[in-house]
Amino acid sequence: MLKYTGHPLLDVGAATIAAFARKRDLKLVTKADLESIADEMSHAYVRKPMTSFLTSVFMNSGFVQPAYTQEQREAYASRVLYAWRDAPVSDSQRCLFTGDPAVAVTLSLKDDIPPGRMYRQHMPLTSGVGVINFYPSGDAGLPISGLALLCIHALPLGCAKCGGKLLAVHADDPELMVDFVAEFLEHNLIAIDIARHQGSNKIQEAKATAKTLLIETLLKTDIKRAERGEQSHAASVTAYHFTNLGQAPDIVMYHLPLELTRFLSYVESPDYRREWNALVGRGWRLSKPKRRKRKDGKAQIIGGEDDSTPRENVLYEDLFGLPDNARWFVRRYFLRVPIRTRFEDDPRRAYSPRGEAGLVSWHLTELFLREVMRVENERIEQIRGFGDRVASYVSEQDDKRFFGQLFEKRYDYFRMNLIRANLRAVRSGRQPLIDFDPYIRVFEDGEEVARPDWRLARDLTLVRVIEQLHARGWLGTNLDAIPESKLEELEEAEPSA
């Protein structure tokens, strides 16, 4: 009966029906399951608080028309939510999404639209009744089958509402999509019950921002899969943050490519969870209490305790810039270089390899290099080996000056400092810090010609060196060896890094 079509809103609606029936495969959904969710919607959609909730989804539909009586709302619900049963179908029109015969009933109580055609009040972000723009041959409206119509109307239950908009998550892996929908559906059903008991017209939104909520939910589904003994399936994910409200319909898309979802599936495993959660914990931005001016001119705090609830995690938010901002990401989160920003609540302002050396992890960085940046294993091992030799030299020779020189932003200075340290190591009877061939492959494209990504190699070397010096205990007694002025220069050099 039900099938995925590739259209994100319809597919999320179909996944919602499956999740409501506590099934993860559309093939297992029965007619009884369709009846069950149609009954739930026909009861909930015609009453508060859902009538207010649906305003931003099915604008001008019979569910939200203020002039409709309760009987009219129920009649409208019966017409659109049960059209899949035995409603007459068209001999000439086929559903745009499924290819099945379109229904031949009018999807309005006023019979003011052609049978079997849906518009903006039925399908978010399409055109209204009578508008012929963007339709083939100027034939307004879209033909739709009864099952597709049910899927579209199930959509809101399987979306999260945040920032006044709905967040629908579509994935290449159908089971992952059902996992997302199940999380949102559970929250929505509980929120609906709470609002009913409180006599409220408003369903509580998710407290997190859209991107933070998306990452939180993805990681939660990975944990639940592991608890069920299932393997995480790598899949690309696209989220649609949209509203169909009034004169300002809008949609923003957030994409997580396959490489990133695979990386995130690893970080919640026992091998990486502790290190990853430490970085996440330092990424929360607290929302400020709401204030308003009193008549005497003084500021008064309004709102409850929830005003200070963490809503946004900058680490999660910055994941959406990957892989394009991968070099910047390494420097910010794995090397802990602070960012300059005018926002006082931005936790990245306080990042510091001095104060957070315990958060610098080559283990986690290496995973990022392999899964997100797709760096060759040979180059990773060369950088790791070079970092180990440098860390050993610095700690044993107590060479604080050379350690500070590793933060150099100019390649010619960086190279000369390495050559001088290499000479000192050899003269003291140690093995050379630099092997010619590996160094050339890591830092140079030709003789004295720096690779375009040499700064990335320097940052990765520093990650390994800082981790090793911290583990040896040397860094704990020589924190001043990390030059704050050099960190500022790294920030300035960022656009060309």
N, C-alpha and C positions, 0 to 999 in steps of 0.2 A: 504493500500500500504506500507507505511513506518512502521517499527517497531523497537523497541530497541532489541538488541541482547545480551547485557552484555559485548561486547567488547568496551572498553572505547573510542578508536579513532573513531570507526564506529558510536557509540552512540552520541558522540559529533558532528559528522558530520550531523547526522539525526536531532539533536536538532538545529543545525545551519539552516537547511532548514526550520524548523518550525519557528524559530525566524525571518528569512528573510521574511516569509509570515505573520509575526505578529500573530502567533498562538502558543499556549502553549501545544497543544495536537496533537500528530502525527496523530491521527485518522481524524483530521480535514484538513490535508494537501491534496490538490487535484493535479491532473495532471497539471492544470494551474500553481500551485505554483512550481511544479518541473520544468516546462518550464521557469518560471520567473527566478529562481536562476541559471538554466543551461545557460540561455541567458546572465545573468550578468557575470558568470564565463567565458563563452566562449569569451566574449569581454574583460574582465579585465585580464585574465590569460595569454593572448598572447601579452600583451603590458606592457611597463614599467609604474609604478614601480613594478607591481606584478611579472614580470619575475625574478627580483632580489629577491623578497621576497620568492618566491617558491623554490629557489635553495636549501634551507635548509630543504625542505619538500619532494619534488618530484625530487630527484637528478637524473640527466640524462634523465628526461622525455622530451617529445616533447615541453613542455612549456619553458624549460630553455636551450635547446640545442643551443649554439651560432651559429652553422652552418646552422640551419634551417632558411628558408625564412619566411616571414610573412604568406604566403599562406600555407606553411607546418605546421606552428604552428596552424593555424586555422583549417586545416584538422585534425590534431591530436586532438584538442579540440572537434571537432565534433564527432570523433570516441569514445572518452572516456567519454564525458559528456552527450551524448545522446544515449548511448547504452541501456538505460532502455526503450526506445520507442518501436520500433518494430524490434530490432536486432534479428537475429536467435539465438536460444538457443540450448544447448547441450542436447542430449538424455541420456547421461551417466554421465555427471559431474554436481554436485550440489554445489551451493555456500557454501563456508566454514562457512559463517556467518549467512545467512538467511535460508539455506536449499532449496532455490528456484533454478530452473535450471540455470546453469552458461551460460553466453553469449558465443556464438560460433564465435566471431569475434576476429581478432588479434589486441591486444592493442598496436600496434606499426605501424608506417608508413612503416617500412622496411620489415614487415612480417617475422621478424627473431625470433619470439617467438610463441609457440603453441597457438591456438585460446582459448580465455577465461581464460588464465592464467595471473596472475599479479605478478609483482616482485617489487624490491625496488623502481623503478621509479614511481610505482603506489601506493604502500603501504609503509609508512615510517617504517624503522627499520626491514625490512625483507631482504632476501638475493637477490643478483643480478641474472641476467639472466645466466643460465648455471650452477649455483651453486646448487648441489644436497644435501648438508648437511642440516640436520634438517627438511627434508621433508619426509613424509611417502613413503616408498619403493623407495626412491631416485628420486621421480617424482618431478622435480623442478617446482616451481611456485605454486600459489594458485588459485583454481577456484573461480570465483566471478560473481555475478549477476549484471545486469545493475544498479539496484537501489543501491546496496551496493557500487558499483563503484562511483556513484554520491555522496553518503554520504561521502565516503573517500575524494573525491576531494573538498567537501564543508568544510572539517575540518579546513583548515587554516583561513578561514573567521571567524570562531567561537572561535579562540584561541587568546590569548594575546601574543605578542612578547616582551620578556624582557631578557636582558643578552644574546642576540643573538640566543635564543632558543624560541620555541613555548611552551605556557602553556595551556594545555587542561584540563578542569575540568569535572570530572565525579562524579555524585551523585546518591545515592539510590533513591532520589525523582526526578522523571523526570522533574517536573515543576521547581525545584531549578536549575537543569542542564540547562534548557532553559533560566532561569533568568541570569545565568552566561554567557551563550553564547550570549544573547542579549546585555549585557554590552560590551563584547569584539567586537561583530559584529558592533555595533554603532561606537565604536572608530576606528575600521579598515576602515570602509567605509568613515568616515570623513578624516582619515589620507591618504587614497588613493586619494581622491579628492584634498587634499592640495598638495600632492606630484605631481600630474598631473599638477596643475596650476603653480607650482613652477618649473616644468621641472626637478624634482629630480628623481633619480633612487632609492631612499631609502624612505621607509615608516617609519614614526616616531615610535619608540618603546615606550612601557610604561616606565615611569620614575622610577617606584618603582621596588624593587627587587621582585622576584617571590613570596616568602612567604608573604611579606607585601602586595603585590597586591592581593593575594588570600584572605587575611583577610579583606582588604578594600572592595573588591567586595562583599564578603559574607555579611558584615554588611550593605552595600548599598542595596543589594537585600532584606534584612530583613526590612529595612526602607520603601522601595517601596511597599512591601507586606502589611505593616501596613497601608500605605497611601491608598491602594486599599481596605482596610477593610478585608484583608485576614489574616488568622492565619499562623504563621511560622510553617513549617513542619520540625520536627527534622529528620535529615538524615546525614549519614556519607558521607564525601566528600574525594575524592582522586584526586590529581592534578598530571599531567604528564608533566614534564618540559624536552623537548626532542629536539634533532636535528638529521637530517638524512644526514648531510653534509659530503661529502668527505670521508676521511679515518678515521674519528673520530666520528662516530655516538654515541650518548649518550642519556641516559634518567635518570632522578632523580624523585622519587615519593615522594609526600608530602601528608600525611594522616591526616584528622581531624575526630576523632571518633564521634559517636553520642552524647556522653556526652558533648563534647566541643562545637559542633555546637548548642546544646540546650542552653548551658551557654551563648554563643555569641548572640543568639536570644533574651535572657533576657536583656543583658547589654545595648541594644539600645532602650529598653522600657523607658518610662518617669520615672519609679521608680529608674532606675540605670544610666541613660544616663549621667547626670552631673558628677557623681563620676567617671564613667568609662572614659569619655572623658578627665578628669583631668589627669588620669594616662597615657592615650594615648599621651596627649600633652607633657608629660615629657619623652617620649620614642623615640623621633625622633633623628636620627643621620644624620647630614648634610654631604653631600659629599664635599670633599675638592676641591677647584679650581685646574684644571690641570695646571701643570707647566712644562716648558722645559728650558734647559740651552741655553743662547745666546752665541754668539761667544766670548763675553767679560767675560764669566763665570758667569754672573748674571742670576738669575731665572726670567723667564718671564711667567706671567699667560696667558693661552690661553683658548679659549672657551668663551661662553656668560654667561648671568645671570643664565641659567639653571644649571650651574655647582654647585650652592649652593642650589638647590632644594632638599628638604628632599626626600630620596629614600628608606630609611630603618627605620623601627620602631622596636626597640629591644623588646618591649612588644609583638608585633605581631609575631616576629620571634621566641620568646621563647615559644609561645603557642604550637608550633609543638613538643616540648619535653614533653608535657603533655599526660597522667597523670604520667609518670615515674618521672618527675622532679617537682612534685606538691609541695613537702615540700620546695624545693629551691625557687619555684615560689612565694609561700606565703611570705617567708622571704624577697625576693627581691622587690616584687611589692606592697604587702599589708603592710608589716612592714617597707619598704623603707630602708633596710640595703644596703649600697653601695657595689659595686663589685670592686675587684682589677684587673685592666687590663692595659696593656701597650698602648692601643689605646686611644689617647687623645680625640677623638670625640665620645667616648662611653658615653652617658648621665648617665649610671648607676654608673659611678665613683662619681657623685655628689649627689646621693641619700642620704637622711639623715632624720631619724625620728625627728631630732631637727628642721631642717629648713622646713620640709614638713609634720608636724604633721597634718595639715589640709587635707592632702591626705589620711591619715590612716582611713579607713572606715570598721567598722565591718559589716555594711549592705552588702557591696559588697563581703567581705570575706566570710560571711555566705552563700551567693549564690554560691560562688565557692566551698565551702565545700559540699554543698548539691548536686550540679549538676555535678561537675567534680570529686571530691574525694569520693563522695557517703558516707559521714560520717553520722552516725546515728543521728537523731534529738535529742535524749536524751543526747548524748555526746556533741553536739553543745551547748545545753542549759546549761549543767553543766559548760562548759568553759566560756560561757557568764556570768553566775551568779557569778562564781568565780572572773572573771575580774571586775565585778561591785563592789563586796565587797572590792577587793583590791584597786580599784580607789577611792572608798569612804573613805577607811582608810587612804590612802596616802594624799589625799587632806585635810581631816579634821585634821589629826595629823601632817600634813606638814612633813612627813617622807621621805625626799629626799634620805636618805641612803638606806632604804629598797627598794625604787623604783629602784635605781641603781643596787641593788642586784638581781633583777628579770632577768637581762641580763646574769646571771651566766651560764657558759657552762658546769660545772660539776654538775651532778645530786646530789651527796651527799651534796655539798655546797648549791645548790638551795633548797633542802629539808630542811636543817637545818635552812636556813634563813627564810623560811616560818613558821617553827615551832616556832622560836623565835618571829617573828612578830605576830603570832597567840596568843602567851602567853601575849605579850604586849597589844594586843587588849582586851583580856579577863580581864586582870588586870585593864584596864581603864574603865571597865564596858560596853564594846561594845560586839556585837555578834561575835562569832568566825569567823575568815576568812576562815577556812577550816572545811568542814564537812567530816568526815572520809570516808564514803562509796563513795561519789562522787569523792573525791580526789584519792582514790585507783583506781577507774575506769578510771580516766583521765590520771594519771601519773604512776601507778605502775601495774606490773603483779603479784606481791606478796609482802610480807613484805620486805620493803626497796629494792625491785628489780625493777628498772626503766623499764617502757615499752620501746620497741625499738623506738617508735615515741614520746618519752616524749618531745624532743626538739620542735617538731611541736606543742604540747600542750602549751609549754612555749611561743612560738612565737605567737600563737593565743591569749593567755592570754594577751600578751603585746599589740597586736593590739587593743583589747577591752579596756585595761587600758589607753593606749595613747589617743585613741579616746575620752574616757570619761574625762580624765584629761584636754584635749584640750577644750572640750565643757564646762567644769567647769571654765576655765580660769586659772587654777593652773599651767598648763604646760607653758603658755605664760610668766609667771614671774619666771619660774624655769627650763628654757631650759638646764641649765648646769647639771640638775639632770640626763640627758641621757648621760651615760658615753661613750665617743668616743672610749676609749681603749677597752671597752667591745664589742663594735660593731666589732672591728678588730678581737677579739677572736671568735665571732660568725662566721666570714668569714673563719677563720682558721679551725673551727670545722666542716665546711660544708660537706666534703667528708663522714664523719661518721654519719651525722645527719639523 
